[in-house]
Amino acid sequence: MTEVVLFHHSQGLTSGVAAFADELRAVGHTVHTPDLFDGRTFASLEEGQGYVERIGFGELTERGVRAADHLPQDVVYAGFSLGVLPAQKLAQTRAGARGALLFHACIPVSEFGPAWPARVPVQVHAKEADPFFAEDIGAARAFVSDCADAELFLYPGDQHLFADGSLPSHDPDAAGLLTRRTIEFLGSREVLGGA
């Protein structure tokens, strides 16, 4: 099966992120969940964002990159919202990536290099009216337009962290569909064939 590195969002490594990782493990995947906040979790998105602003987005991204140093290179990188920063950077710049799963966010490819690597499939998942994703939708659409192996899935509604079952923003129906699509992606020929 596939090995996955899953990065948490700005509220930390919540029980909902851990439960999502466990769903992937239950079907046979190996999932690593680095804790970029050293055990801290936050009750609200605003509190978590305040903590991230104090650390700095660059430092947080580099914490994610360092967390992957001891892991194999032929993995799928995944991230929830803020976790998309290290996930996308690693998938784009670390040789051997098998794919990327970008949940609730998408960064312009130009942020980490001139182009997305060939034969590294990527999926972007978000709510169509999520105000946090509004600034990312252009990057996501450009991704799909420019990269043959990119897919964008938009779900009805406006919740941001809808796939985290421990948060009030959780949407069970959309989260269930996202999980099914994720499992299909991890078992796809493009991912299993490697990059």
Contacts in CASP RR format, 6 or more apart in sequence:
PFRMAT RR
TARGET T0000
AUTHOR 0000-0000-0000
METHOD contacts of the structure
MODEL  1
MTEVVLFHHSQGLTSGVAAFADELRAVGHTVHTPDLFDGRTFASLEEGQG
YVERIGFGELTERGVRAADHLPQDVVYAGFSLGVLPAQKLAQTRAGARGA
LLFHACIPVSEFGPAWPARVPVQVHAKEADPFFAEDIGAARAFVSDCADA
ELFLYPGDQHLFADGSLPSHDPDAAGLLTRRTIEFLGSREVLGGA
1 27 0 8 1.000
1 28 0 8 1.000
1 29 0 8 1.000
1 30 0 8 1.000
1 186 0 8 1.000
1 187 0 8 1.000
2 29 0 8 1.000
2 30 0 8 1.000
2 75 0 8 1.000
2 76 0 8 1.000
2 98 0 8 1.000
2 186 0 8 1.000
2 187 0 8 1.000
2 191 0 8 1.000
2 192 0 8 1.000
3 29 0 8 1.000
3 30 0 8 1.000
3 31 0 8 1.000
3 32 0 8 1.000
3 71 0 8 1.000
3 72 0 8 1.000
3 74 0 8 1.000
3 75 0 8 1.000
3 76 0 8 1.000
4 21 0 8 1.000
4 24 0 8 1.000
4 29 0 8 1.000
4 30 0 8 1.000
4 31 0 8 1.000
4 32 0 8 1.000
4 75 0 8 1.000
4 76 0 8 1.000
4 77 0 8 1.000
4 78 0 8 1.000
4 101 0 8 1.000
4 186 0 8 1.000
5 31 0 8 1.000
5 32 0 8 1.000
5 34 0 8 1.000
5 67 0 8 1.000
5 68 0 8 1.000
5 71 0 8 1.000
5 75 0 8 1.000
5 76 0 8 1.000
5 77 0 8 1.000
5 78 0 8 1.000
5 87 0 8 1.000
5 90 0 8 1.000
6 17 0 8 1.000
6 20 0 8 1.000
6 21 0 8 1.000
6 24 0 8 1.000
6 31 0 8 1.000
6 32 0 8 1.000
6 33 0 8 1.000
6 78 0 8 1.000
6 79 0 8 1.000
6 80 0 8 1.000
6 87 0 8 1.000
7 33 0 8 1.000
7 34 0 8 1.000
7 36 0 8 1.000
7 64 0 8 1.000
7 77 0 8 1.000
7 78 0 8 1.000
7 79 0 8 1.000
7 80 0 8 1.000
7 82 0 8 1.000
7 83 0 8 1.000
7 84 0 8 1.000
7 85 0 8 1.000
7 86 0 8 1.000
7 87 0 8 1.000
8 14 0 8 1.000
8 17 0 8 1.000
8 33 0 8 1.000
8 35 0 8 1.000
8 36 0 8 1.000
8 37 0 8 1.000
8 79 0 8 1.000
8 80 0 8 1.000
8 82 0 8 1.000
8 83 0 8 1.000
9 17 0 8 1.000
9 79 0 8 1.000
9 80 0 8 1.000
9 81 0 8 1.000
9 82 0 8 1.000
9 83 0 8 1.000
9 104 0 8 1.000
9 161 0 8 1.000
9 164 0 8 1.000
10 42 0 8 1.000
10 45 0 8 1.000
10 48 0 8 1.000
10 49 0 8 1.000
10 51 0 8 1.000
10 52 0 8 1.000
10 81 0 8 1.000
10 82 0 8 1.000
11 41 0 8 1.000
11 42 0 8 1.000
11 43 0 8 1.000
11 44 0 8 1.000
11 45 0 8 1.000
11 47 0 8 1.000
11 48 0 8 1.000
11 161 0 8 1.000
11 164 0 8 1.000
11 167 0 8 1.000
12 35 0 8 1.000
12 36 0 8 1.000
12 37 0 8 1.000
12 39 0 8 1.000
12 40 0 8 1.000
12 41 0 8 1.000
12 42 0 8 1.000
12 48 0 8 1.000
13 33 0 8 1.000
13 35 0 8 1.000
13 36 0 8 1.000
13 37 0 8 1.000
13 39 0 8 1.000
13 41 0 8 1.000
14 41 0 8 1.000
14 164 0 8 1.000
14 166 0 8 1.000
14 167 0 8 1.000
15 165 0 8 1.000
15 166 0 8 1.000
16 164 0 8 1.000
16 165 0 8 1.000
16 166 0 8 1.000
16 167 0 8 1.000
17 33 0 8 1.000
17 80 0 8 1.000
17 164 0 8 1.000
17 166 0 8 1.000
18 33 0 8 1.000
19 165 0 8 1.000
19 166 0 8 1.000
20 163 0 8 1.000
20 164 0 8 1.000
20 165 0 8 1.000
20 179 0 8 1.000
21 31 0 8 1.000
21 33 0 8 1.000
22 31 0 8 1.000
23 179 0 8 1.000
23 183 0 8 1.000
24 31 0 8 1.000
24 182 0 8 1.000
24 183 0 8 1.000
24 186 0 8 1.000
25 31 0 8 1.000
27 183 0 8 1.000
29 186 0 8 1.000
32 67 0 8 1.000
32 71 0 8 1.000
32 75 0 8 1.000
34 63 0 8 1.000
34 64 0 8 1.000
34 67 0 8 1.000
34 68 0 8 1.000
36 60 0 8 1.000
36 63 0 8 1.000
36 64 0 8 1.000
36 67 0 8 1.000
36 83 0 8 1.000
36 86 0 8 1.000
37 51 0 8 1.000
40 51 0 8 1.000
42 48 0 8 1.000
42 51 0 8 1.000
45 160 0 8 1.000
45 161 0 8 1.000
52 60 0 8 1.000
52 82 0 8 1.000
57 85 0 8 1.000
58 85 0 8 1.000
60 82 0 8 1.000
60 85 0 8 1.000
60 86 0 8 1.000
61 85 0 8 1.000
61 86 0 8 1.000
61 89 0 8 1.000
62 86 0 8 1.000
63 86 0 8 1.000
64 86 0 8 1.000
64 90 0 8 1.000
65 86 0 8 1.000
65 89 0 8 1.000
65 90 0 8 1.000
65 94 0 8 1.000
67 86 0 8 1.000
68 75 0 8 1.000
68 77 0 8 1.000
68 86 0 8 1.000
68 90 0 8 1.000
68 94 0 8 1.000
73 94 0 8 1.000
73 95 0 8 1.000
73 96 0 8 1.000
73 97 0 8 1.000
74 96 0 8 1.000
74 97 0 8 1.000
74 98 0 8 1.000
74 194 0 8 1.000
74 195 0 8 1.000
75 97 0 8 1.000
75 98 0 8 1.000
76 91 0 8 1.000
76 97 0 8 1.000
76 98 0 8 1.000
76 99 0 8 1.000
76 100 0 8 1.000
76 101 0 8 1.000
76 185 0 8 1.000
76 186 0 8 1.000
76 191 0 8 1.000
77 86 0 8 1.000
77 87 0 8 1.000
77 88 0 8 1.000
77 90 0 8 1.000
77 91 0 8 1.000
77 97 0 8 1.000
77 99 0 8 1.000
77 100 0 8 1.000
77 101 0 8 1.000
78 87 0 8 1.000
78 100 0 8 1.000
78 101 0 8 1.000
78 102 0 8 1.000
78 103 0 8 1.000
78 182 0 8 1.000
79 86 0 8 1.000
79 87 0 8 1.000
79 101 0 8 1.000
79 102 0 8 1.000
79 103 0 8 1.000
79 105 0 8 1.000
80 103 0 8 1.000
80 104 0 8 1.000
80 161 0 8 1.000
80 163 0 8 1.000
80 164 0 8 1.000
81 103 0 8 1.000
81 104 0 8 1.000
81 105 0 8 1.000
81 132 0 8 1.000
81 160 0 8 1.000
81 161 0 8 1.000
82 105 0 8 1.000
83 105 0 8 1.000
84 102 0 8 1.000
84 103 0 8 1.000
84 104 0 8 1.000
84 105 0 8 1.000
84 106 0 8 1.000
84 107 0 8 1.000
85 105 0 8 1.000
85 107 0 8 1.000
87 100 0 8 1.000
87 101 0 8 1.000
87 102 0 8 1.000
88 100 0 8 1.000
88 102 0 8 1.000
88 106 0 8 1.000
88 107 0 8 1.000
88 111 0 8 1.000
88 112 0 8 1.000
89 111 0 8 1.000
89 112 0 8 1.000
90 97 0 8 1.000
91 97 0 8 1.000
91 99 0 8 1.000
91 100 0 8 1.000
91 117 0 8 1.000
91 120 0 8 1.000
91 122 0 8 1.000
92 100 0 8 1.000
92 109 0 8 1.000
92 112 0 8 1.000
92 113 0 8 1.000
92 116 0 8 1.000
92 117 0 8 1.000
92 120 0 8 1.000
93 112 0 8 1.000
93 113 0 8 1.000
96 194 0 8 1.000
96 195 0 8 1.000
97 117 0 8 1.000
97 120 0 8 1.000
97 195 0 8 1.000
98 120 0 8 1.000
98 191 0 8 1.000
98 192 0 8 1.000
98 193 0 8 1.000
98 194 0 8 1.000
98 195 0 8 1.000
99 120 0 8 1.000
99 121 0 8 1.000
99 122 0 8 1.000
99 191 0 8 1.000
99 195 0 8 1.000
100 120 0 8 1.000
100 121 0 8 1.000
100 122 0 8 1.000
100 123 0 8 1.000
101 122 0 8 1.000
101 123 0 8 1.000
101 125 0 8 1.000
101 182 0 8 1.000
101 185 0 8 1.000
102 122 0 8 1.000
102 123 0 8 1.000
102 124 0 8 1.000
102 125 0 8 1.000
102 140 0 8 1.000
103 125 0 8 1.000
103 126 0 8 1.000
103 163 0 8 1.000
103 178 0 8 1.000
104 125 0 8 1.000
104 126 0 8 1.000
104 127 0 8 1.000
104 130 0 8 1.000
104 132 0 8 1.000
104 133 0 8 1.000
104 160 0 8 1.000
104 161 0 8 1.000
104 162 0 8 1.000
104 163 0 8 1.000
105 126 0 8 1.000
105 132 0 8 1.000
105 133 0 8 1.000
105 136 0 8 1.000
106 124 0 8 1.000
106 126 0 8 1.000
106 133 0 8 1.000
106 136 0 8 1.000
106 137 0 8 1.000
106 138 0 8 1.000
106 139 0 8 1.000
106 140 0 8 1.000
106 143 0 8 1.000
107 136 0 8 1.000
107 139 0 8 1.000
108 139 0 8 1.000
108 142 0 8 1.000
109 115 0 8 1.000
109 116 0 8 1.000
109 139 0 8 1.000
109 142 0 8 1.000
109 143 0 8 1.000
109 146 0 8 1.000
109 147 0 8 1.000
116 122 0 8 1.000
116 143 0 8 1.000
116 146 0 8 1.000
116 147 0 8 1.000
116 150 0 8 1.000
117 195 0 8 1.000
119 149 0 8 1.000
119 190 0 8 1.000
119 194 0 8 1.000
119 195 0 8 1.000
120 149 0 8 1.000
120 195 0 8 1.000
121 149 0 8 1.000
121 150 0 8 1.000
121 151 0 8 1.000
121 185 0 8 1.000
121 188 0 8 1.000
121 190 0 8 1.000
121 191 0 8 1.000
122 143 0 8 1.000
122 147 0 8 1.000
122 149 0 8 1.000
122 150 0 8 1.000
122 151 0 8 1.000
123 150 0 8 1.000
123 151 0 8 1.000
123 152 0 8 1.000
123 153 0 8 1.000
123 181 0 8 1.000
123 182 0 8 1.000
123 185 0 8 1.000
124 140 0 8 1.000
124 143 0 8 1.000
124 144 0 8 1.000
124 150 0 8 1.000
124 151 0 8 1.000
124 152 0 8 1.000
124 153 0 8 1.000
125 153 0 8 1.000
125 155 0 8 1.000
125 163 0 8 1.000
125 178 0 8 1.000
125 181 0 8 1.000
125 182 0 8 1.000
126 133 0 8 1.000
126 136 0 8 1.000
126 137 0 8 1.000
126 140 0 8 1.000
126 153 0 8 1.000
126 154 0 8 1.000
126 155 0 8 1.000
127 133 0 8 1.000
127 154 0 8 1.000
127 155 0 8 1.000
127 156 0 8 1.000
127 157 0 8 1.000
127 158 0 8 1.000
127 159 0 8 1.000
127 160 0 8 1.000
127 162 0 8 1.000
127 171 0 8 1.000
127 174 0 8 1.000
128 154 0 8 1.000
128 155 0 8 1.000
128 156 0 8 1.000
128 157 0 8 1.000
129 156 0 8 1.000
129 157 0 8 1.000
129 158 0 8 1.000
130 157 0 8 1.000
130 158 0 8 1.000
130 159 0 8 1.000
130 160 0 8 1.000
131 158 0 8 1.000
131 160 0 8 1.000
132 160 0 8 1.000
133 140 0 8 1.000
133 160 0 8 1.000
140 152 0 8 1.000
141 152 0 8 1.000
143 150 0 8 1.000
143 152 0 8 1.000
144 150 0 8 1.000
144 151 0 8 1.000
144 152 0 8 1.000
149 190 0 8 1.000
153 178 0 8 1.000
153 181 0 8 1.000
155 162 0 8 1.000
155 171 0 8 1.000
155 174 0 8 1.000
155 177 0 8 1.000
155 178 0 8 1.000
156 174 0 8 1.000
157 171 0 8 1.000
157 174 0 8 1.000
159 169 0 8 1.000
159 170 0 8 1.000
159 171 0 8 1.000
159 174 0 8 1.000
160 169 0 8 1.000
161 167 0 8 1.000
161 169 0 8 1.000
161 170 0 8 1.000
162 169 0 8 1.000
162 170 0 8 1.000
162 171 0 8 1.000
162 174 0 8 1.000
162 175 0 8 1.000
162 178 0 8 1.000
163 170 0 8 1.000
163 174 0 8 1.000
163 175 0 8 1.000
163 176 0 8 1.000
163 178 0 8 1.000
163 179 0 8 1.000
164 170 0 8 1.000
164 175 0 8 1.000
165 172 0 8 1.000
165 175 0 8 1.000
185 191 0 8 1.000
END
